[in-house]
């Protein structure tokens, strides 16, 4: 079993552990991003409302990305692409 297969199996087990027995799983359950790894990169599929591509800027000991003020209080996901 390669690293990609292990990651997919781990993700499936995580999804199954969120619900008791799987039979009671609601049809509108939370969806998790799906991932597959090829050559060090991961293919991640998820659904959203908007996307902005920006470069992370240095800020003291970390990095920062400015987002539109309309996004304040919203839930976002950050994916490193390079």
PyMOL Python script that loads the backbone (N, CA, C, O; Angstrom):
from pymol import cmd

cmd.read_pdbstr("""\
ATOM      1  N   UNK A   1       0.860  -1.175   0.000  1.00  0.00           N
ATOM      2  CA  UNK A   1       0.000   0.000   0.000  1.00  0.00           C
ATOM      3  C   UNK A   1       0.908   1.241   0.000  1.00  0.00           C
ATOM      4  O   UNK A   1       1.786   1.364   0.854  1.00  0.00           O
ATOM      5  N   UNK A   2       0.699   2.159  -0.956  1.00  0.00           N
ATOM      6  CA  UNK A   2       1.529   3.358  -1.018  1.00  0.00           C
ATOM      7  C   UNK A   2       0.945   4.475  -0.141  1.00  0.00           C
ATOM      8  O   UNK A   2      -0.122   4.319   0.453  1.00  0.00           O
ATOM      9  N   UNK A   3       1.668   5.607  -0.072  1.00  0.00           N
ATOM     10  CA  UNK A   3       1.254   6.723   0.789  1.00  0.00           C
ATOM     11  C   UNK A   3      -0.112   7.265   0.411  1.00  0.00           C
ATOM     12  O   UNK A   3      -0.895   7.636   1.285  1.00  0.00           O
ATOM     13  N   UNK A   4      -0.404   7.316  -0.872  1.00  0.00           N
ATOM     14  CA  UNK A   4      -1.698   7.831  -1.340  1.00  0.00           C
ATOM     15  C   UNK A   4      -2.835   6.946  -0.841  1.00  0.00           C
ATOM     16  O   UNK A   4      -3.846   7.441  -0.343  1.00  0.00           O
ATOM     17  N   UNK A   5      -2.661   5.635  -0.980  1.00  0.00           N
ATOM     18  CA  UNK A   5      -3.694   4.702  -0.526  1.00  0.00           C
ATOM     19  C   UNK A   5      -3.904   4.790   0.986  1.00  0.00           C
ATOM     20  O   UNK A   5      -5.038   4.730   1.463  1.00  0.00           O
ATOM     21  N   UNK A   6      -2.797   4.934   1.748  1.00  0.00           N
ATOM     22  CA  UNK A   6      -2.908   5.068   3.210  1.00  0.00           C
ATOM     23  C   UNK A   6      -3.689   6.326   3.587  1.00  0.00           C
ATOM     24  O   UNK A   6      -4.533   6.289   4.483  1.00  0.00           O
ATOM     25  N   UNK A   7      -3.408   7.440   2.905  1.00  0.00           N
ATOM     26  CA  UNK A   7      -4.101   8.698   3.192  1.00  0.00           C
ATOM     27  C   UNK A   7      -5.593   8.583   2.900  1.00  0.00           C
ATOM     28  O   UNK A   7      -6.414   9.054   3.687  1.00  0.00           O
ATOM     29  N   UNK A   8      -5.947   7.970   1.790  1.00  0.00           N
ATOM     30  CA  UNK A   8      -7.361   7.801   1.424  1.00  0.00           C
ATOM     31  C   UNK A   8      -8.063   6.904   2.440  1.00  0.00           C
ATOM     32  O   UNK A   8      -9.186   7.202   2.845  1.00  0.00           O
ATOM     33  N   UNK A   9      -7.418   5.804   2.862  1.00  0.00           N
ATOM     34  CA  UNK A   9      -8.011   4.912   3.866  1.00  0.00           C
ATOM     35  C   UNK A   9      -8.195   5.638   5.193  1.00  0.00           C
ATOM     36  O   UNK A   9      -9.224   5.471   5.849  1.00  0.00           O
ATOM     37  N   UNK A  10      -7.211   6.443   5.600  1.00  0.00           N
ATOM     38  CA  UNK A  10      -7.313   7.205   6.844  1.00  0.00           C
ATOM     39  C   UNK A  10      -8.476   8.183   6.777  1.00  0.00           C
ATOM     40  O   UNK A  10      -9.213   8.349   7.748  1.00  0.00           O
ATOM     41  N   UNK A  11      -8.638   8.831   5.624  1.00  0.00           N
ATOM     42  CA  UNK A  11      -9.737   9.784   5.447  1.00  0.00           C
ATOM     43  C   UNK A  11     -11.089   9.061   5.529  1.00  0.00           C
ATOM     44  O   UNK A  11     -12.023   9.574   6.144  1.00  0.00           O
ATOM     45  N   UNK A  12     -11.201   7.887   4.919  1.00  0.00           N
ATOM     46  CA  UNK A  12     -12.454   7.117   4.972  1.00  0.00           C
ATOM     47  C   UNK A  12     -12.779   6.712   6.407  1.00  0.00           C
ATOM     48  O   UNK A  12     -13.930   6.807   6.831  1.00  0.00           O
ATOM     49  N   UNK A  13     -11.756   6.252   7.169  1.00  0.00           N
ATOM     50  CA  UNK A  13     -11.989   5.873   8.559  1.00  0.00           C
ATOM     51  C   UNK A  13     -12.442   7.063   9.386  1.00  0.00           C
ATOM     52  O   UNK A  13     -13.308   6.923  10.249  1.00  0.00           O
ATOM     53  N   UNK A  14     -11.859   8.248   9.128  1.00  0.00           N
ATOM     54  CA  UNK A  14     -12.253   9.460   9.852  1.00  0.00           C
ATOM     55  C   UNK A  14     -13.718   9.788   9.595  1.00  0.00           C
ATOM     56  O   UNK A  14     -14.457  10.107  10.527  1.00  0.00           O
ATOM     57  N   UNK A  15     -14.141   9.712   8.340  1.00  0.00           N
ATOM     58  CA  UNK A  15     -15.544   9.988   8.001  1.00  0.00           C
ATOM     59  C   UNK A  15     -16.466   8.999   8.706  1.00  0.00           C
ATOM     60  O   UNK A  15     -17.489   9.391   9.267  1.00  0.00           O
ATOM     61  N   UNK A  16     -16.102   7.705   8.679  1.00  0.00           N
ATOM     62  CA  UNK A  16     -16.947   6.675   9.276  1.00  0.00           C
ATOM     63  C   UNK A  16     -17.029   6.811  10.787  1.00  0.00           C
ATOM     64  O   UNK A  16     -18.056   6.474  11.375  1.00  0.00           O
ATOM     65  N   UNK A  17     -15.981   7.292  11.427  1.00  0.00           N
ATOM     66  CA  UNK A  17     -15.979   7.439  12.884  1.00  0.00           C
ATOM     67  C   UNK A  17     -16.821   8.602  13.362  1.00  0.00           C
ATOM     68  O   UNK A  17     -17.115   8.695  14.554  1.00  0.00           O
ATOM     69  N   UNK A  18     -17.220   9.494  12.465  1.00  0.00           N
ATOM     70  CA  UNK A  18     -18.034  10.644  12.868  1.00  0.00           C
ATOM     71  C   UNK A  18     -19.472  10.249  13.178  1.00  0.00           C
ATOM     72  O   UNK A  18     -20.181  10.985  13.864  1.00  0.00           O
ATOM     73  N   UNK A  19     -19.906   9.112  12.688  1.00  0.00           N
ATOM     74  CA  UNK A  19     -21.280   8.660  12.866  1.00  0.00           C
ATOM     75  C   UNK A  19     -21.284   7.251  13.448  1.00  0.00           C
ATOM     76  O   UNK A  19     -20.378   6.466  13.170  1.00  0.00           O
ATOM     77  N   UNK A  20     -22.269   6.932  14.233  1.00  0.00           N
ATOM     78  CA  UNK A  20     -22.386   5.593  14.812  1.00  0.00           C
ATOM     79  C   UNK A  20     -22.917   4.630  13.767  1.00  0.00           C
ATOM     80  O   UNK A  20     -24.046   4.775  13.300  1.00  0.00           O
ATOM     81  N   UNK A  21     -22.117   3.656  13.401  1.00  0.00           N
ATOM     82  CA  UNK A  21     -22.556   2.594  12.516  1.00  0.00           C
ATOM     83  C   UNK A  21     -22.716   2.967  11.066  1.00  0.00           C
ATOM     84  O   UNK A  21     -22.844   2.064  10.240  1.00  0.00           O
ATOM     85  N   UNK A  22     -22.717   4.202  10.704  1.00  0.00           N
ATOM     86  CA  UNK A  22     -22.846   4.604   9.322  1.00  0.00           C
ATOM     87  C   UNK A  22     -24.272   4.595   8.815  1.00  0.00           C
ATOM     88  O   UNK A  22     -24.596   5.365   7.911  1.00  0.00           O
ATOM     89  N   UNK A  23     -25.154   3.738   9.370  1.00  0.00           N
ATOM     90  CA  UNK A  23     -26.530   3.648   8.889  1.00  0.00           C
ATOM     91  C   UNK A  23     -27.331   4.885   9.262  1.00  0.00           C
ATOM     92  O   UNK A  23     -28.263   5.252   8.547  1.00  0.00           O
ATOM     93  N   UNK A  24     -26.987   5.532  10.366  1.00  0.00           N
ATOM     94  CA  UNK A  24     -27.716   6.715  10.802  1.00  0.00           C
ATOM     95  C   UNK A  24     -27.163   7.992  10.190  1.00  0.00           C
ATOM     96  O   UNK A  24     -27.576   9.090  10.564  1.00  0.00           O
ATOM     97  N   UNK A  25     -26.247   7.860   9.268  1.00  0.00           N
ATOM     98  CA  UNK A  25     -25.613   9.017   8.659  1.00  0.00           C
ATOM     99  C   UNK A  25     -26.646   9.823   7.873  1.00  0.00           C
ATOM    100  O   UNK A  25     -27.286   9.273   6.977  1.00  0.00           O
ATOM    101  N   UNK A  26     -26.827  11.096   8.180  1.00  0.00           N
ATOM    102  CA  UNK A  26     -27.805  11.896   7.451  1.00  0.00           C
ATOM    103  C   UNK A  26     -27.350  12.137   6.019  1.00  0.00           C
ATOM    104  O   UNK A  26     -26.153  12.205   5.741  1.00  0.00           O
ATOM    105  N   UNK A  27     -28.313  12.266   5.112  1.00  0.00           N
ATOM    106  CA  UNK A  27     -28.000  12.506   3.710  1.00  0.00           C
ATOM    107  C   UNK A  27     -27.293  13.841   3.515  1.00  0.00           C
ATOM    108  O   UNK A  27     -26.453  13.974   2.625  1.00  0.00           O
ATOM    109  N   UNK A  28     -27.625  14.825   4.336  1.00  0.00           N
ATOM    110  CA  UNK A  28     -27.022  16.147   4.216  1.00  0.00           C
ATOM    111  C   UNK A  28     -25.876  16.305   5.207  1.00  0.00           C
ATOM    112  O   UNK A  28     -25.713  17.368   5.806  1.00  0.00           O
ATOM    113  N   UNK A  29     -25.085  15.257   5.381  1.00  0.00           N
ATOM    114  CA  UNK A  29     -23.987  15.301   6.340  1.00  0.00           C
ATOM    115  C   UNK A  29     -22.903  16.267   5.868  1.00  0.00           C
ATOM    116  O   UNK A  29     -22.852  16.636   4.695  1.00  0.00           O
ATOM    117  N   UNK A  30     -22.045  16.666   6.792  1.00  0.00           N
ATOM    118  CA  UNK A  30     -20.929  17.545   6.460  1.00  0.00           C
ATOM    119  C   UNK A  30     -20.044  16.847   5.448  1.00  0.00           C
ATOM    120  O   UNK A  30     -19.707  15.676   5.620  1.00  0.00           O
ATOM    121  N   UNK A  31     -19.665  17.553   4.397  1.00  0.00           N
ATOM    122  CA  UNK A  31     -18.778  16.957   3.406  1.00  0.00           C
ATOM    123  C   UNK A  31     -17.360  17.384   3.699  1.00  0.00           C
ATOM    124  O   UNK A  31     -17.110  18.530   4.073  1.00  0.00           O
ATOM    125  N   UNK A  32     -16.435  16.467   3.530  1.00  0.00           N
ATOM    126  CA  UNK A  32     -15.037  16.725   3.753  1.00  0.00           C
ATOM    127  C   UNK A  32     -14.343  16.808   2.410  1.00  0.00           C
ATOM    128  O   UNK A  32     -14.752  16.136   1.462  1.00  0.00           O
ATOM    129  N   UNK A  33     -13.296  17.623   2.308  1.00  0.00           N
ATOM    130  CA  UNK A  33     -12.563  17.667   1.049  1.00  0.00           C
ATOM    131  C   UNK A  33     -11.982  16.299   0.741  1.00  0.00           C
ATOM    132  O   UNK A  33     -11.515  15.606   1.645  1.00  0.00           O
ATOM    133  N   UNK A  34     -12.004  15.904  -0.524  1.00  0.00           N
ATOM    134  CA  UNK A  34     -11.380  14.647  -0.913  1.00  0.00           C
ATOM    135  C   UNK A  34      -9.973  14.942  -1.380  1.00  0.00           C
ATOM    136  O   UNK A  34      -9.716  15.981  -1.989  1.00  0.00           O
ATOM    137  N   UNK A  35      -9.057  14.026  -1.094  1.00  0.00           N
ATOM    138  CA  UNK A  35      -7.665  14.250  -1.437  1.00  0.00           C
ATOM    139  C   UNK A  35      -7.062  13.019  -2.100  1.00  0.00           C
ATOM    140  O   UNK A  35      -7.383  11.884  -1.746  1.00  0.00           O
ATOM    141  N   UNK A  36      -6.188  13.263  -3.060  1.00  0.00           N
ATOM    142  CA  UNK A  36      -5.337  12.206  -3.589  1.00  0.00           C
ATOM    143  C   UNK A  36      -3.969  12.827  -3.840  1.00  0.00           C
ATOM    144  O   UNK A  36      -3.873  13.984  -4.249  1.00  0.00           O
ATOM    145  N   UNK A  37      -2.923  12.066  -3.597  1.00  0.00           N
ATOM    146  CA  UNK A  37      -1.565  12.604  -3.693  1.00  0.00           C
ATOM    147  C   UNK A  37      -0.875  12.020  -4.911  1.00  0.00           C
ATOM    148  O   UNK A  37      -0.886  10.807  -5.123  1.00  0.00           O
ATOM    149  N   UNK A  38      -0.272  12.898  -5.714  1.00  0.00           N
ATOM    150  CA  UNK A  38       0.479  12.496  -6.897  1.00  0.00           C
ATOM    151  C   UNK A  38       1.749  13.319  -6.948  1.00  0.00           C
ATOM    152  O   UNK A  38       1.694  14.531  -7.155  1.00  0.00           O
ATOM    153  N   UNK A  39       2.895  12.678  -6.761  1.00  0.00           N
ATOM    154  CA  UNK A  39       4.167  13.371  -6.873  1.00  0.00           C
ATOM    155  C   UNK A  39       4.356  14.505  -5.889  1.00  0.00           C
ATOM    156  O   UNK A  39       4.922  15.536  -6.254  1.00  0.00           O
ATOM    157  N   UNK A  40       3.902  14.354  -4.647  1.00  0.00           N
ATOM    158  CA  UNK A  40       4.091  15.381  -3.638  1.00  0.00           C
ATOM    159  C   UNK A  40       2.982  16.416  -3.599  1.00  0.00           C
ATOM    160  O   UNK A  40       2.913  17.188  -2.643  1.00  0.00           O
ATOM    161  N   UNK A  41       2.118  16.463  -4.592  1.00  0.00           N
ATOM    162  CA  UNK A  41       0.991  17.402  -4.616  1.00  0.00           C
ATOM    163  C   UNK A  41      -0.282  16.636  -4.244  1.00  0.00           C
ATOM    164  O   UNK A  41      -0.388  15.434  -4.486  1.00  0.00           O
ATOM    165  N   UNK A  42      -1.243  17.348  -3.655  1.00  0.00           N
ATOM    166  CA  UNK A  42      -2.517  16.734  -3.293  1.00  0.00           C
ATOM    167  C   UNK A  42      -3.618  17.358  -4.120  1.00  0.00           C
ATOM    168  O   UNK A  42      -3.668  18.580  -4.262  1.00  0.00           O
ATOM    169  N   UNK A  43      -4.496  16.549  -4.666  1.00  0.00           N
ATOM    170  CA  UNK A  43      -5.676  17.051  -5.361  1.00  0.00           C
ATOM    171  C   UNK A  43      -6.772  17.132  -4.312  1.00  0.00           C
ATOM    172  O   UNK A  43      -7.139  16.122  -3.712  1.00  0.00           O
ATOM    173  N   UNK A  44      -7.297  18.340  -4.088  1.00  0.00           N
ATOM    174  CA  UNK A  44      -8.299  18.563  -3.054  1.00  0.00           C
ATOM    175  C   UNK A  44      -9.549  19.118  -3.716  1.00  0.00           C
ATOM    176  O   UNK A  44      -9.487  20.136  -4.405  1.00  0.00           O
ATOM    177  N   UNK A  45     -10.681  18.458  -3.512  1.00  0.00           N
ATOM    178  CA  UNK A  45     -11.945  18.923  -4.065  1.00  0.00           C
ATOM    179  C   UNK A  45     -12.831  19.397  -2.931  1.00  0.00           C
ATOM    180  O   UNK A  45     -13.041  18.668  -1.961  1.00  0.00           O
ATOM    181  N   UNK A  46     -13.359  20.619  -3.041  1.00  0.00           N
ATOM    182  CA  UNK A  46     -14.295  21.131  -2.053  1.00  0.00           C
ATOM    183  C   UNK A  46     -15.206  22.143  -2.711  1.00  0.00           C
ATOM    184  O   UNK A  46     -14.915  22.632  -3.802  1.00  0.00           O
ATOM    185  N   UNK A  47     -16.298  22.456  -2.056  1.00  0.00           N
ATOM    186  CA  UNK A  47     -17.277  23.399  -2.577  1.00  0.00           C
ATOM    187  C   UNK A  47     -17.226  24.682  -1.778  1.00  0.00           C
ATOM    188  O   UNK A  47     -16.990  24.654  -0.570  1.00  0.00           O
ATOM    189  N   UNK A  48     -17.445  25.807  -2.437  1.00  0.00           N
ATOM    190  CA  UNK A  48     -17.432  27.095  -1.763  1.00  0.00           C
ATOM    191  C   UNK A  48     -18.219  28.126  -2.550  1.00  0.00           C
ATOM    192  O   UNK A  48     -18.840  27.814  -3.565  1.00  0.00           O
ATOM    193  N   UNK A  49     -18.182  29.351  -2.068  1.00  0.00           N
ATOM    194  CA  UNK A  49     -18.918  30.426  -2.703  1.00  0.00           C
ATOM    195  C   UNK A  49     -18.038  31.362  -3.515  1.00  0.00           C
ATOM    196  O   UNK A  49     -18.485  31.921  -4.516  1.00  0.00           O
ATOM    197  N   UNK A  50     -16.809  31.538  -3.100  1.00  0.00           N
ATOM    198  CA  UNK A  50     -15.893  32.462  -3.740  1.00  0.00           C
ATOM    199  C   UNK A  50     -14.471  31.967  -3.557  1.00  0.00           C
ATOM    200  O   UNK A  50     -14.180  31.220  -2.622  1.00  0.00           O
ATOM    201  N   UNK A  51     -13.579  32.387  -4.457  1.00  0.00           N
ATOM    202  CA  UNK A  51     -12.179  32.036  -4.309  1.00  0.00           C
ATOM    203  C   UNK A  51     -11.328  33.245  -4.661  1.00  0.00           C
ATOM    204  O   UNK A  51     -11.609  33.953  -5.628  1.00  0.00           O
ATOM    205  N   UNK A  52     -10.294  33.473  -3.877  1.00  0.00           N
ATOM    206  CA  UNK A  52      -9.318  34.524  -4.151  1.00  0.00           C
ATOM    207  C   UNK A  52      -7.950  33.873  -4.081  1.00  0.00           C
ATOM    208  O   UNK A  52      -7.665  33.113  -3.155  1.00  0.00           O
ATOM    209  N   UNK A  53      -7.101  34.169  -5.059  1.00  0.00           N
ATOM    210  CA  UNK A  53      -5.740  33.660  -5.025  1.00  0.00           C
ATOM    211  C   UNK A  53      -4.817  34.818  -4.659  1.00  0.00           C
ATOM    212  O   UNK A  53      -4.788  35.838  -5.348  1.00  0.00           O
ATOM    213  N   UNK A  54      -4.064  34.658  -3.571  1.00  0.00           N
ATOM    214  CA  UNK A  54      -3.168  35.705  -3.091  1.00  0.00           C
ATOM    215  C   UNK A  54      -1.848  35.090  -2.668  1.00  0.00           C
ATOM    216  O   UNK A  54      -1.729  33.878  -2.490  1.00  0.00           O
ATOM    217  N   UNK A  55      -0.855  35.964  -2.513  1.00  0.00           N
ATOM    218  CA  UNK A  55       0.446  35.532  -2.018  1.00  0.00           C
ATOM    219  C   UNK A  55       0.551  35.898  -0.545  1.00  0.00           C
ATOM    220  O   UNK A  55       0.157  36.991  -0.139  1.00  0.00           O
ATOM    221  N   UNK A  56       1.081  34.981   0.248  1.00  0.00           N
ATOM    222  CA  UNK A  56       1.256  35.219   1.681  1.00  0.00           C
ATOM    223  C   UNK A  56       2.414  36.191   1.872  1.00  0.00           C
ATOM    224  O   UNK A  56       3.483  36.014   1.287  1.00  0.00           O
ATOM    225  N   UNK A  57       2.199  37.211   2.686  1.00  0.00           N
ATOM    226  CA  UNK A  57       3.224  38.215   2.988  1.00  0.00           C
ATOM    227  C   UNK A  57       3.816  37.940   4.366  1.00  0.00           C
ATOM    228  O   UNK A  57       3.151  37.375   5.234  1.00  0.00           O
ATOM    229  N   UNK A  58       5.075  38.343   4.560  1.00  0.00           N
ATOM    230  CA  UNK A  58       5.736  38.174   5.849  1.00  0.00           C
ATOM    231  C   UNK A  58       5.139  39.126   6.878  1.00  0.00           C
ATOM    232  O   UNK A  58       4.790  40.266   6.569  1.00  0.00           O
ATOM    233  N   UNK A  59       5.028  38.628   8.119  1.00  0.00           N
ATOM    234  CA  UNK A  59       4.503  39.435   9.220  1.00  0.00           C
ATOM    235  C   UNK A  59       5.136  38.917  10.511  1.00  0.00           C
ATOM    236  O   UNK A  59       4.668  37.927  11.075  1.00  0.00           O
ATOM    237  N   UNK A  60       6.201  39.581  10.986  1.00  0.00           N
ATOM    238  CA  UNK A  60       6.927  39.166  12.190  1.00  0.00           C
ATOM    239  C   UNK A  60       7.364  37.707  12.052  1.00  0.00           C
ATOM    240  O   UNK A  60       8.167  37.390  11.175  1.00  0.00           O
ATOM    241  N   UNK A  61       6.845  36.805  12.910  1.00  0.00           N
ATOM    242  CA  UNK A  61       7.244  35.394  12.886  1.00  0.00           C
ATOM    243  C   UNK A  61       6.316  34.519  12.068  1.00  0.00           C
ATOM    244  O   UNK A  61       6.450  33.296  12.101  1.00  0.00           O
ATOM    245  N   UNK A  62       5.387  35.096  11.340  1.00  0.00           N
ATOM    246  CA  UNK A  62       4.428  34.283  10.591  1.00  0.00           C
ATOM    247  C   UNK A  62       4.131  34.923   9.242  1.00  0.00           C
ATOM    248  O   UNK A  62       4.882  35.779   8.774  1.00  0.00           O
ATOM    249  N   UNK A  63       3.047  34.510   8.630  1.00  0.00           N
ATOM    250  CA  UNK A  63       2.621  35.066   7.358  1.00  0.00           C
ATOM    251  C   UNK A  63       1.206  35.590   7.471  1.00  0.00           C
ATOM    252  O   UNK A  63       0.490  35.263   8.418  1.00  0.00           O
ATOM    253  N   UNK A  64       0.795  36.411   6.498  1.00  0.00           N
ATOM    254  CA  UNK A  64      -0.549  36.975   6.534  1.00  0.00           C
ATOM    255  C   UNK A  64      -1.108  37.063   5.127  1.00  0.00           C
ATOM    256  O   UNK A  64      -0.365  37.173   4.151  1.00  0.00           O
ATOM    257  N   UNK A  65      -2.418  37.014   5.040  1.00  0.00           N
ATOM    258  CA  UNK A  65      -3.148  37.218   3.795  1.00  0.00           C
ATOM    259  C   UNK A  65      -4.317  38.128   4.132  1.00  0.00           C
ATOM    260  O   UNK A  65      -5.102  37.832   5.032  1.00  0.00           O
ATOM    261  N   UNK A  66      -4.433  39.221   3.419  1.00  0.00           N
ATOM    262  CA  UNK A  66      -5.577  40.116   3.628  1.00  0.00           C
ATOM    263  C   UNK A  66      -6.751  39.638   2.779  1.00  0.00           C
ATOM    264  O   UNK A  66      -6.590  39.296   1.607  1.00  0.00           O
ATOM    265  N   UNK A  67      -7.925  39.623   3.388  1.00  0.00           N
ATOM    266  CA  UNK A  67      -9.146  39.213   2.705  1.00  0.00           C
ATOM    267  C   UNK A  67     -10.131  40.377   2.704  1.00  0.00           C
ATOM    268  O   UNK A  67      -9.979  41.309   3.494  1.00  0.00           O
ATOM    269  N   UNK A  68     -11.141  40.339   1.828  1.00  0.00           N
ATOM    270  CA  UNK A  68     -12.108  41.433   1.770  1.00  0.00           C
ATOM    271  C   UNK A  68     -12.857  41.580   3.087  1.00  0.00           C
ATOM    272  O   UNK A  68     -13.099  40.585   3.771  1.00  0.00           O
ATOM    273  N   UNK A  69     -13.234  42.817   3.460  1.00  0.00           N
ATOM    274  CA  UNK A  69     -13.960  43.022   4.721  1.00  0.00           C
ATOM    275  C   UNK A  69     -15.314  42.308   4.752  1.00  0.00           C
ATOM    276  O   UNK A  69     -15.835  42.025   5.831  1.00  0.00           O
ATOM    277  N   UNK A  70     -15.884  42.015   3.590  1.00  0.00           N
ATOM    278  CA  UNK A  70     -17.162  41.279   3.543  1.00  0.00           C
ATOM    279  C   UNK A  70     -17.000  39.852   4.066  1.00  0.00           C
ATOM    280  O   UNK A  70     -17.989  39.205   4.411  1.00  0.00           O
ATOM    281  N   UNK A  71     -15.772  39.360   4.126  1.00  0.00           N
ATOM    282  CA  UNK A  71     -15.503  38.004   4.579  1.00  0.00           C
ATOM    283  C   UNK A  71     -15.330  37.916   6.092  1.00  0.00           C
ATOM    284  O   UNK A  71     -15.181  36.816   6.624  1.00  0.00           O
ATOM    285  N   UNK A  72     -15.345  39.029   6.785  1.00  0.00           N
ATOM    286  CA  UNK A  72     -15.172  39.017   8.236  1.00  0.00           C
ATOM    287  C   UNK A  72     -16.298  38.197   8.868  1.00  0.00           C
ATOM    288  O   UNK A  72     -17.472  38.411   8.569  1.00  0.00           O
ATOM    289  N   UNK A  73     -15.935  37.267   9.736  1.00  0.00           N
ATOM    290  CA  UNK A  73     -16.907  36.394  10.381  1.00  0.00           C
ATOM    291  C   UNK A  73     -17.269  35.168   9.565  1.00  0.00           C
ATOM    292  O   UNK A  73     -18.005  34.307  10.047  1.00  0.00           O
ATOM    293  N   UNK A  74     -16.769  35.067   8.339  1.00  0.00           N
ATOM    294  CA  UNK A  74     -17.057  33.905   7.488  1.00  0.00           C
ATOM    295  C   UNK A  74     -16.042  32.801   7.744  1.00  0.00           C
ATOM    296  O   UNK A  74     -14.956  33.050   8.269  1.00  0.00           O
ATOM    297  N   UNK A  75     -16.403  31.589   7.372  1.00  0.00           N
ATOM    298  CA  UNK A  75     -15.517  30.436   7.515  1.00  0.00           C
ATOM    299  C   UNK A  75     -14.748  30.281   6.194  1.00  0.00           C
ATOM    300  O   UNK A  75     -15.357  30.242   5.125  1.00  0.00           O
ATOM    301  N   UNK A  76     -13.418  30.192   6.266  1.00  0.00           N
ATOM    302  CA  UNK A  76     -12.594  30.029   5.069  1.00  0.00           C
ATOM    303  C   UNK A  76     -11.677  28.836   5.245  1.00  0.00           C
ATOM    304  O   UNK A  76     -11.444  28.378   6.363  1.00  0.00           O
ATOM    305  N   UNK A  77     -11.154  28.331   4.125  1.00  0.00           N
ATOM    306  CA  UNK A  77     -10.161  27.262   4.120  1.00  0.00           C
ATOM    307  C   UNK A  77      -8.975  27.765   3.316  1.00  0.00           C
ATOM    308  O   UNK A  77      -9.153  28.345   2.245  1.00  0.00           O
ATOM    309  N   UNK A  78      -7.785  27.553   3.812  1.00  0.00           N
ATOM    310  CA  UNK A  78      -6.578  27.994   3.140  1.00  0.00           C
ATOM    311  C   UNK A  78      -5.853  26.765   2.611  1.00  0.00           C
ATOM    312  O   UNK A  78      -5.620  25.815   3.357  1.00  0.00           O
ATOM    313  N   UNK A  79      -5.494  26.776   1.325  1.00  0.00           N
ATOM    314  CA  UNK A  79      -4.801  25.659   0.704  1.00  0.00           C
ATOM    315  C   UNK A  79      -3.514  26.193   0.093  1.00  0.00           C
ATOM    316  O   UNK A  79      -3.542  27.106  -0.731  1.00  0.00           O
ATOM    317  N   UNK A  80      -2.387  25.620   0.499  1.00  0.00           N
ATOM    318  CA  UNK A  80      -1.105  26.016  -0.078  1.00  0.00           C
ATOM    319  C   UNK A  80      -0.965  25.321  -1.433  1.00  0.00           C
ATOM    320  O   UNK A  80      -1.095  24.100  -1.516  1.00  0.00           O
ATOM    321  N   UNK A  81      -0.701  26.086  -2.492  1.00  0.00           N
ATOM    322  CA  UNK A  81      -0.655  25.502  -3.833  1.00  0.00           C
ATOM    323  C   UNK A  81       0.747  25.405  -4.408  1.00  0.00           C
ATOM    324  O   UNK A  81       0.925  24.822  -5.478  1.00  0.00           O
ATOM    325  N   UNK A  82       1.754  25.959  -3.729  1.00  0.00           N
ATOM    326  CA  UNK A  82       3.134  25.780  -4.202  1.00  0.00           C
ATOM    327  C   UNK A  82       4.099  25.664  -3.039  1.00  0.00           C
ATOM    328  O   UNK A  82       5.302  25.509  -3.247  1.00  0.00           O
TER     329      UNK A  82
END
""", "prot")
cmd.dss("prot")
cmd.show_as("cartoon", "prot")
cmd.util.cbc("prot")
cmd.orient("prot")
